[in-house]
Amino acid sequence: MVTGSRATHALTGPAEHRVLRMAAALIAAGYLAFLVVSAPLILTQRPMLAAWYTPVAVTIVFGPPLLLVVAALRSGPTAIRRLSTVVAATLLVAAVFWLPALHDPAVPDSDHIWLLPVLTIATVAAAIGMPPLWAIGYLLLTCPLLQFADRQSALDRSSVDIATGTLLVLLSCGLSMAAAIGIIHSMRLLDRSRALTRQRAAEAASAEALAAERERIDALIHDSVLSTLLDASRRENDAVLTAQAGRALDALDRLRTGVAAGDALTVDQLVTLLRASATEIDEDIVVQVRRNPGSAGLRVPHTAATTIGAALAEAVRNVVRHADRPGAPSHRSVEVSLSADAVLVDVVDDGPGFDPDTVRPHRLGLRVSIRGRMRQLPGGHADVHSSPGAGTRVRLGWRAQP
């Protein structure tokens, strides 16, 4: 498990994010309210400090909290946390420079320096912006420092008990910090619980679907394929066995393409079949599809689609066998163009190429599996364009017949 401040805040769920946004808005509102209420006290204590201190301290202490309003409305959790850390840190900076700026203690016994009450709000900012241990360390450092500054600023220092004051402030601010940390932690657990529940539900659905698919395949193999092979081993071929074998092949076709042998394929089903035919031979080959106007209504008979797919697979197989050269693999792709009544499939490579007229008759891949197969398909054709050193383009075409 990853630990550390970055890991703790690496992932923020929606529930935790909502709490952070709400806390940021409340911190900003608290700072604004304190600025309005304490403005007279700030002006009263200004003369006992260096001239530069009050304007600078008011700016750095109350400026960043106002930006939290924008962060709460428009920013993500990371920005809210970072800005909250800045809000808490600026109070510590102001406390550190209070003593160097102090030149004339003038705080009555009944009052405190104006920085001290801000610590309660700054503590909440530290709780949402820092990891818990850092936030606790911030409180243990800032609280005694402010108490000491408060004592040094009092007219009657003997009336200020640093230990008691520090303990009381630690208890008060510690409760606020613990509440903020506890709420954020609870929301984080809620987000993790939701994510785990969704993951388990998805895994259960996937396992159920996989089991159902296995049962379907097992039933198909037992009822169709094995039964046909068993009957074929026991008797001579006849019309019944031929029909049975045809039904088994149709079932296997439906399992592979999702379309029965007698159905016409839609454009999406055809593209799926052609993509599967090409990637079954070369899983890295790029298949580009261009749908021309009117192609959405195209319907391709099952026989035509499977014939084109088989010829495509053979063309890609030839590319894999012959287009690659040692140390220089070819770039190959499949380009499918669909129109209202026609299908064009180009298999293109930039390999060494060849002269189609010099292909020997006994090489059946090009002559039979591609040209012959497409020639026997009504409306089908195949053309091979290639020359030595210029790559190869095999075009498979089919047009719907009246």
C-alpha positions as CSV (number, residue, x, y, z in Angstrom):
1,M,0.0,0.0,0.0
2,V,1.3,3.5,-0.9
3,T,1.8,5.8,2.0
4,G,2.6,9.4,2.4
5,S,0.8,12.7,1.9
6,R,0.6,12.4,-1.8
7,A,-0.7,8.9,-1.7
8,T,-3.3,9.8,0.9
9,H,-4.7,12.5,-1.3
10,A,-4.0,10.8,-4.7
11,L,-7.6,9.8,-5.4
12,T,-10.6,11.8,-4.3
13,G,-14.1,10.4,-4.6
14,P,-17.2,12.5,-5.2
15,A,-18.3,12.4,-1.5
16,E,-14.9,13.6,-0.2
17,H,-14.8,16.3,-2.9
18,R,-18.2,17.6,-1.9
19,V,-17.1,17.9,1.8
20,L,-13.9,19.6,0.7
21,R,-15.8,22.2,-1.3
22,M,-18.2,22.8,1.6
23,A,-15.4,23.2,4.1
24,A,-13.6,25.6,1.8
25,A,-16.7,27.7,1.5
26,L,-17.1,27.7,5.3
27,I,-13.5,28.6,5.9
28,A,-13.7,31.5,3.5
29,A,-17.0,32.7,5.1
30,G,-15.4,32.4,8.6
31,Y,-12.4,34.5,7.6
32,L,-14.5,37.2,6.1
33,A,-16.8,37.4,9.1
34,F,-13.7,37.6,11.4
35,L,-12.2,40.4,9.3
36,V,-15.4,42.4,9.6
37,V,-15.8,41.8,13.4
38,S,-12.2,42.3,14.3
39,A,-11.5,45.3,12.1
40,P,-11.6,47.7,15.1
41,L,-9.3,45.5,17.2
42,I,-6.8,45.3,14.3
43,L,-6.8,49.1,14.0
44,T,-6.4,49.5,17.7
45,Q,-3.4,47.2,17.9
46,R,-1.7,48.7,14.8
47,P,0.2,51.4,16.6
48,M,2.2,49.0,18.8
49,L,3.6,47.2,15.7
50,A,5.9,48.3,12.9
51,A,4.2,50.3,10.2
52,W,4.6,47.7,7.6
53,Y,3.3,44.7,9.7
54,T,-0.5,45.3,9.8
55,P,-1.1,45.9,6.1
56,V,1.1,42.9,5.2
57,A,-0.3,40.6,7.8
58,V,-3.9,41.5,7.0
59,T,-3.2,40.8,3.3
60,I,-1.5,37.5,3.7
61,V,-3.9,36.2,6.4
62,F,-7.2,37.2,4.8
63,G,-6.2,37.2,1.1
64,P,-5.9,33.5,0.4
65,P,-9.1,32.5,2.2
66,L,-11.1,34.7,-0.2
67,L,-9.6,32.7,-3.1
68,L,-11.1,29.5,-1.5
69,V,-14.5,30.7,-2.6
70,V,-13.4,30.4,-6.2
71,A,-11.7,27.1,-5.6
72,A,-14.8,25.7,-3.9
73,L,-16.9,26.6,-6.9
74,R,-14.6,25.9,-9.8
75,S,-11.5,23.9,-8.8
76,G,-10.8,20.3,-8.0
77,P,-9.8,18.8,-4.7
78,T,-6.1,19.2,-5.3
79,A,-6.4,23.0,-5.7
80,I,-8.7,23.2,-2.6
81,R,-6.1,21.3,-0.5
82,R,-3.2,23.3,-1.7
83,L,-4.9,26.6,-1.1
84,S,-6.1,25.5,2.4
85,T,-2.5,24.7,3.3
86,V,-1.5,28.2,2.2
87,V,-4.3,29.6,4.3
88,A,-3.1,27.8,7.4
89,A,0.6,28.6,6.7
90,T,0.1,32.3,6.3
91,L,-1.2,32.6,9.9
92,L,2.0,30.9,11.1
93,V,4.1,33.3,9.1
94,A,2.2,36.3,10.6
95,A,2.8,34.8,14.1
96,V,6.5,34.4,13.4
97,F,6.9,38.1,12.4
98,W,4.7,39.5,15.1
99,L,7.5,39.6,17.7
100,P,10.1,41.3,15.4
101,A,7.4,43.9,14.5
102,L,6.3,44.5,18.1
103,H,7.8,47.7,19.7
104,D,5.3,48.9,22.3
105,P,3.1,46.3,24.2
106,A,-0.4,47.9,24.5
107,V,-2.9,45.0,24.8
108,P,-5.2,45.4,27.9
109,D,-5.6,42.5,30.3
110,S,-9.0,41.7,28.9
111,D,-8.0,41.4,25.2
112,H,-5.7,39.3,23.1
113,I,-3.7,39.9,19.9
114,W,-6.0,39.8,16.9
115,L,-4.2,36.8,15.4
116,L,-5.0,34.4,18.2
117,P,-8.8,33.8,17.5
118,V,-7.9,33.2,13.8
119,L,-6.2,29.9,14.8
120,T,-9.6,28.1,15.2
121,I,-10.4,28.6,11.6
122,A,-6.8,28.1,10.4
123,T,-6.8,24.8,12.2
124,V,-9.7,23.5,10.0
125,A,-7.9,24.7,6.9
126,A,-4.9,22.7,8.0
127,A,-7.0,19.7,8.6
128,I,-8.4,19.6,5.0
129,G,-5.2,20.8,3.4
130,M,-2.5,18.7,5.2
131,P,-2.1,15.0,6.1
132,P,-3.3,14.4,9.7
133,L,0.1,14.2,11.3
134,W,1.2,17.4,9.6
135,A,-2.0,19.2,10.7
136,I,-1.4,18.1,14.3
137,G,2.2,19.3,14.1
138,Y,1.0,22.7,12.7
139,L,-1.3,23.1,15.7
140,L,1.3,22.2,18.2
141,L,3.7,24.7,16.7
142,T,1.4,27.6,16.0
143,C,-0.6,27.6,19.2
144,P,2.3,28.1,21.7
145,L,3.9,30.7,19.3
146,L,0.7,32.7,19.3
147,Q,0.3,32.4,23.1
148,F,3.9,33.7,23.6
149,A,3.3,36.6,21.2
150,D,0.1,37.3,23.1
151,R,1.9,37.5,26.4
152,Q,4.7,39.7,25.0
153,S,2.0,42.1,23.7
154,A,0.1,42.4,27.0
155,L,0.5,45.5,29.2
156,D,0.5,43.2,32.3
157,R,2.4,40.1,31.4
158,S,1.9,38.5,34.8
159,S,-1.8,38.2,34.2
160,V,-1.2,35.9,31.2
161,D,-0.7,32.2,32.0
162,I,0.9,30.8,28.8
163,A,0.6,27.1,29.9
164,T,-3.1,27.3,30.7
165,G,-4.0,29.5,27.7
166,T,-2.1,27.1,25.4
167,L,-3.9,24.1,26.8
168,L,-7.3,25.6,26.4
169,V,-6.6,26.7,22.9
170,L,-5.2,23.3,22.0
171,L,-8.3,21.6,23.3
172,S,-10.6,24.0,21.5
173,C,-8.8,23.9,18.2
174,G,-8.0,20.2,18.5
175,L,-11.7,19.4,18.7
176,S,-12.3,21.3,15.5
177,M,-9.4,19.6,13.8
178,A,-10.4,16.2,14.9
179,A,-14.0,16.8,13.6
180,A,-12.7,17.9,10.2
181,I,-10.3,15.0,9.9
182,G,-12.9,12.5,11.0
183,I,-15.5,13.8,8.5
184,I,-13.0,13.8,5.6
185,H,-11.9,10.3,6.5
186,S,-15.5,9.0,6.7
187,M,-16.2,10.4,3.2
188,R,-13.0,8.8,1.9
189,L,-14.2,5.5,3.3
190,L,-17.6,6.0,1.8
191,D,-16.1,6.6,-1.6
192,R,-13.9,3.6,-1.3
193,S,-16.8,1.5,-0.3
194,R,-18.9,2.7,-3.3
195,A,-16.0,2.0,-5.7
196,L,-15.5,-1.5,-4.2
197,T,-19.2,-2.3,-4.5
198,R,-19.2,-1.2,-8.1
199,Q,-16.1,-3.2,-8.9
200,R,-17.5,-6.3,-7.2
201,A,-20.8,-5.9,-9.1
202,A,-19.0,-5.6,-12.4
203,E,-16.9,-8.7,-11.6
204,A,-20.0,-10.7,-10.7
205,A,-21.7,-9.6,-13.9
206,S,-18.7,-10.5,-15.9
207,A,-18.4,-13.9,-14.3
208,E,-22.1,-14.6,-14.8
209,A,-21.8,-13.6,-18.5
210,L,-18.7,-15.7,-19.0
211,A,-20.4,-18.7,-17.4
212,A,-23.5,-18.3,-19.6
213,E,-21.3,-18.0,-22.7
214,R,-19.4,-21.1,-21.8
215,E,-22.6,-23.0,-21.3
216,R,-23.9,-21.8,-24.7
217,I,-20.6,-22.9,-26.4
218,D,-20.6,-26.2,-24.6
219,A,-24.2,-26.9,-25.7
220,L,-23.4,-25.9,-29.3
221,I,-20.4,-28.2,-29.4
222,H,-22.2,-31.1,-27.9
223,D,-25.5,-30.7,-29.7
224,S,-24.2,-29.7,-33.2
225,V,-20.6,-30.4,-33.8
226,L,-19.9,-33.6,-31.8
227,S,-23.2,-35.1,-32.8
228,T,-22.5,-34.4,-36.5
229,L,-19.0,-35.9,-36.3
230,L,-20.3,-38.9,-34.4
231,D,-23.0,-39.5,-37.0
232,A,-20.5,-39.0,-39.8
233,S,-18.3,-41.7,-38.3
234,R,-21.1,-44.2,-38.1
235,R,-22.8,-44.0,-41.5
236,E,-22.3,-43.1,-45.1
237,N,-23.0,-39.5,-46.2
238,D,-26.6,-38.8,-47.1
239,A,-28.9,-35.9,-47.4
240,V,-29.8,-35.9,-43.7
241,L,-26.2,-35.9,-42.6
242,T,-25.4,-33.1,-45.1
243,A,-28.2,-31.0,-43.7
244,Q,-27.1,-31.7,-40.2
245,A,-23.5,-30.6,-41.1
246,G,-24.9,-27.5,-42.7
247,R,-26.9,-26.6,-39.5
248,A,-23.7,-27.1,-37.4
249,L,-21.7,-24.8,-39.7
250,D,-24.5,-22.2,-39.5
251,A,-24.5,-22.4,-35.7
252,L,-20.7,-21.9,-35.7
253,D,-21.1,-19.0,-38.1
254,R,-23.6,-17.4,-35.8
255,L,-21.3,-17.9,-32.8
256,R,-18.5,-16.1,-34.6
257,T,-20.4,-13.3,-36.3
258,G,-23.6,-13.1,-34.4
259,V,-25.5,-13.5,-37.7
260,A,-27.3,-16.6,-39.0
261,A,-26.4,-18.0,-42.5
262,G,-29.7,-16.9,-44.0
263,D,-29.7,-13.3,-42.7
264,A,-28.4,-10.2,-44.4
265,L,-25.8,-8.3,-42.6
266,T,-26.2,-4.6,-41.6
267,V,-23.3,-2.2,-42.2
268,D,-22.1,-2.5,-38.6
269,Q,-22.3,-6.3,-38.7
270,L,-20.3,-6.3,-42.0
271,V,-17.6,-4.0,-40.6
272,T,-17.3,-6.3,-37.5
273,L,-16.9,-9.4,-39.7
274,L,-14.3,-7.8,-42.0
275,R,-12.4,-6.4,-39.0
276,A,-12.4,-9.8,-37.4
277,S,-11.3,-11.5,-40.6
278,A,-8.3,-9.1,-41.0
279,T,-7.2,-9.0,-37.3
280,E,-7.5,-12.8,-37.0
281,I,-4.5,-13.0,-39.3
282,D,-2.7,-9.9,-38.2
283,E,-3.9,-8.4,-34.9
284,D,-1.9,-5.2,-35.5
285,I,-3.2,-4.4,-38.9
286,V,-5.0,-1.0,-39.3
287,V,-8.6,-1.3,-40.6
288,Q,-10.0,2.0,-41.8
289,V,-13.7,2.4,-42.7
290,R,-15.2,5.1,-44.9
291,R,-19.0,5.2,-44.9
292,N,-20.3,7.1,-47.9
293,P,-23.7,8.8,-48.1
294,G,-26.5,6.2,-48.3
295,S,-24.4,3.4,-46.9
296,A,-26.5,3.1,-43.7
297,G,-29.2,1.3,-45.6
298,L,-26.8,-1.3,-47.2
299,R,-27.6,-4.9,-46.5
300,V,-25.1,-7.6,-47.6
301,P,-26.2,-11.2,-48.0
302,H,-24.5,-13.6,-45.6
303,T,-22.8,-15.5,-48.4
304,A,-21.4,-12.4,-49.9
305,A,-20.1,-11.1,-46.6
306,T,-18.4,-14.3,-45.6
307,T,-16.9,-14.6,-49.1
308,I,-15.4,-11.1,-48.9
309,G,-14.2,-11.9,-45.4
310,A,-12.5,-15.1,-46.5
311,A,-10.8,-13.4,-49.5
312,L,-9.7,-10.5,-47.2
313,A,-8.2,-13.0,-44.7
314,E,-6.2,-14.7,-47.5
315,A,-5.0,-11.3,-48.8
316,V,-3.8,-10.3,-45.4
317,R,-2.2,-13.7,-45.0
318,N,-0.3,-13.1,-48.2
319,V,0.9,-9.7,-47.0
320,V,2.2,-11.3,-43.7
321,R,4.0,-14.0,-45.7
322,H,5.6,-12.0,-48.5
323,A,5.6,-8.3,-47.8
324,D,7.9,-8.2,-44.8
325,R,11.6,-8.1,-45.5
326,P,14.4,-8.9,-42.9
327,G,14.9,-6.0,-40.7
328,A,12.3,-3.9,-42.5
329,P,8.6,-4.9,-41.8
330,S,6.1,-3.5,-44.2
331,H,3.4,-1.1,-43.4
332,R,0.0,-2.6,-44.2
333,S,-3.6,-1.6,-43.8
334,V,-7.1,-2.4,-44.8
335,E,-9.4,0.2,-46.3
336,V,-13.1,-0.5,-46.4
337,S,-15.4,1.8,-48.4
338,L,-19.1,1.4,-48.1
339,S,-21.8,2.9,-50.4
340,A,-25.5,2.5,-50.8
341,D,-25.1,-0.7,-52.9
342,A,-21.5,-1.7,-53.0
343,V,-18.5,-2.7,-50.8
344,L,-14.9,-2.1,-51.7
345,V,-12.1,-3.6,-49.6
346,D,-8.4,-2.7,-50.3
347,V,-5.5,-4.5,-48.7
348,V,-2.5,-2.3,-49.1
349,D,1.2,-2.8,-48.2
350,D,4.5,-1.0,-49.1
351,G,6.4,-4.3,-49.3
352,P,8.7,-5.4,-52.2
353,G,5.7,-6.0,-54.6
354,F,5.7,-8.5,-57.5
355,D,4.5,-8.9,-61.0
356,P,1.0,-10.6,-60.9
357,D,1.5,-12.0,-64.4
358,T,4.4,-14.1,-63.2
359,V,2.6,-15.9,-60.4
360,R,2.9,-19.6,-61.1
361,P,-0.4,-21.5,-61.7
362,H,0.1,-23.9,-58.7
363,R,0.1,-20.9,-56.3
364,L,-3.5,-21.1,-55.3
365,G,-3.7,-18.3,-52.8
366,L,-4.0,-15.5,-55.3
367,R,-5.7,-17.4,-58.1
368,V,-8.2,-19.5,-56.2
369,S,-8.6,-18.1,-52.7
370,I,-8.9,-14.5,-53.8
371,R,-9.7,-14.0,-57.5
372,G,-11.6,-17.3,-58.0
373,R,-13.6,-16.9,-54.8
374,M,-14.7,-13.4,-55.6
375,R,-15.4,-14.3,-59.3
376,Q,-17.8,-16.9,-58.2
377,L,-19.7,-14.4,-56.0
378,P,-22.5,-12.7,-57.9
379,G,-21.5,-9.1,-58.2
380,G,-18.0,-9.8,-56.9
381,H,-14.6,-9.1,-58.4
382,A,-11.0,-8.9,-57.3
383,D,-8.1,-6.9,-58.7
384,V,-4.4,-7.1,-57.8
385,H,-2.2,-4.1,-58.5
386,S,1.5,-4.5,-57.8
387,S,4.9,-4.2,-59.3
388,P,8.4,-4.9,-58.1
389,G,9.5,-2.3,-55.5
390,A,6.1,-0.5,-55.5
391,G,4.1,-2.4,-52.9
392,T,0.8,-4.2,-53.5
393,R,-2.9,-3.3,-53.5
394,V,-5.5,-6.1,-53.5
395,R,-9.0,-4.8,-54.2
396,L,-12.1,-6.8,-53.4
397,G,-15.4,-5.5,-54.6
398,W,-19.0,-6.5,-54.4
399,R,-22.1,-4.7,-55.8
400,A,-25.7,-5.7,-54.9
401,Q,-27.5,-7.5,-57.8
402,P,-31.0,-6.5,-58.9
